[in-house]
């Protein structure tokens, strides 16, 4: 026997609709942004700190940082490496996403300052790569890390203007502090 419906009950059913799937395509999409960018940033940090993945390690990276004007070079190489490693891992797994994004953004702003004299393209050591990384992690902070993240239980799981602004402001302030020293 069919249940009688009224315009009100049909409208209520349409408004609530079927429950959304546990994992939406957007969750998979943001995961596909988070994982490679976060893991690549973490690997960059491991190169600087530990010499992994063909990196030079902290001492040699510190000398390179000193040559770029960051003094003491080893301290700033350590800060950059730790920010890339921890921020990258946080972005990859979606943990404390606004703060992880801020760490990556701060390092990438410094990278933009260093590479800007070379123009846009990465083939000439330009700012292309840091711009892309910055915009991806800022986008993740704005969108939120999705259901396939460790942040799924926290209020910032859905991203938003506050999460994005927090990532951008903290990253910018951190970068400004480093550049002023």
SULRATA-V457463 format. One record per run of one state. SS is the DSSP state (h for helix, s for strand, l for the rest). FROM is the first residue (numbers start at 0). LEN is the number of residues. Records with the same first field share a line. If there is no record, write none. Layout:
# SULRATA-V457463
SS = FROM-LEN ; FROM-LEN
This chain:
# SULRATA-V457463
l = 0-6 ; 16-8 ; 50-1 ; 54-2 ; 67-5 ; 93-3 ; 118-3 ; 124-3 ; 143-6 ; 153-1 ; 158-2 ; 180-1
h = 6-10 ; 24-26 ; 51-3 ; 56-11 ; 72-21 ; 96-22 ; 121-3 ; 127-16 ; 149-4 ; 154-4 ; 160-20
